[in-house]
Amino acid sequence: MTLRQFRHHLGAPSSDLIVAASADGVLGYALLFHRRGSQVARVYSIAVATAARGQGVGDRLLQRLETIARTYGLSEVRLEVRKDNAGALALYERRGYRRFGERLGYYEDGADAWRLSKSLLPRRRRRERLARP
Ligand SMILES: CC(C)(COP(=O)(O)OP(=O)(O)OC[C@H]1O[C@@H](n2cnc3c(N)ncnc32)[C@H](O)[C@@H]1OP(=O)(O)O)[C@@H](O)C(=O)NCCC(=O)NCCS
């Protein structure tokens, strides 16, 4: 994201920008969107500094976004990920995200994206919802 986009999201009521930091500085960030009236939150962006990768920072950022979405009472988190981004895909699938669609040519360079989703509802409520006609 550009500096301008960061500034915008810092002040926007529909965005939550969280940062992981250590004494050495910023390790990573993640950004969540939630629209009024919608039950779905969206992970818009997540990144970890190259030197800090592979140590669980991305996993914790994602976990924190899900906690934030739950505090808003939202029932689902969705996101898009490049089909060729094996690392990010592994992170999401490990945290329970499932592919439910694709967006062809979604990125500026024409690359395709998977659409991923994770329910935040407890298993029992999920079963009840599925059972409804
Ligand atoms: C994707 C990204 C956020 C992962 O952050 P990270 O802090 O390195 O991830 P974690 O250390 O928390 O990894 C958690 C799990 O994700 C998976 N994973 C993460 N990076 C991976 C990689 N490069 N290859 C394979 N699996 C990976 C693993 O299952 C890992 O668990 P494990 O280490 O116990 O096997 C980071 O690589 C990044 O910033 N990439 C560039 C930006 C980007 O692609 N963002 C996603 C846009 S959709």
The ligand as a Gaussian input file, in Angstrom:
#p B3LYP/6-31G(d) Opt

LIG

0 1
 C        2.591000     -14.108000       3.797000
 C        3.303000     -13.483000       4.990000
 C        2.428000     -12.372000       5.588000
 C        3.499000     -14.599000       6.066000
 O        4.018000     -13.997000       7.240000
 P        5.004000     -14.805000       8.200000
 O        5.154000     -14.026000       9.460000
 O        6.246000     -15.164000       7.489000
 O        4.167000     -16.137000       8.455000
 P        4.242000     -17.053000       9.754000
 O        5.644000     -17.195000      10.212000
 O        3.243000     -16.567000      10.750000
 O        3.760000     -18.440000       9.158000
 C        2.582000     -19.092000       9.598000
 C        2.331000     -20.292000       8.683000
 O        2.070000     -19.847000       7.355000
 C        2.680000     -20.741000       6.416000
 N        3.712000     -19.997000       5.676000
 C        4.074000     -18.716000       5.846000
 N        5.017000     -18.364000       4.938000
 C        5.245000     -19.455000       4.173000
 C        6.089000     -19.741000       3.065000
 N        6.893000     -18.805000       2.543000
 N        6.041000     -20.967000       2.520000
 C        5.229000     -21.934000       3.011000
 N        4.411000     -21.721000       4.083000
 C        4.421000     -20.509000       4.646000
 C        3.245000     -21.883000       7.224000
 O        2.239000     -22.866000       7.361000
 C        3.500000     -21.230000       8.547000
 O        3.488000     -22.111000       9.616000
 P        4.806000     -22.974000       9.983000
 O        5.964000     -22.023000       9.970000
 O        4.503000     -23.526000      11.339000
 O        4.897000     -23.994000       8.916000
 C        4.715000     -12.936000       4.614000
 O        5.424000     -13.934000       3.920000
 C        4.667000     -11.688000       3.739000
 O        4.629000     -10.564000       4.247000
 N        4.691000     -11.869000       2.413000
 C        4.683000     -10.730000       1.483000
 C        3.338000     -10.007000       1.500000
 C        2.229000     -10.960000       1.156000
 O        2.352000     -11.833000       0.312000
 N        1.086000     -10.756000       1.837000
 C       -0.106000     -11.559000       1.614000
 C       -0.952000     -10.895000       0.584000
 S       -2.454000     -11.814000       0.322000

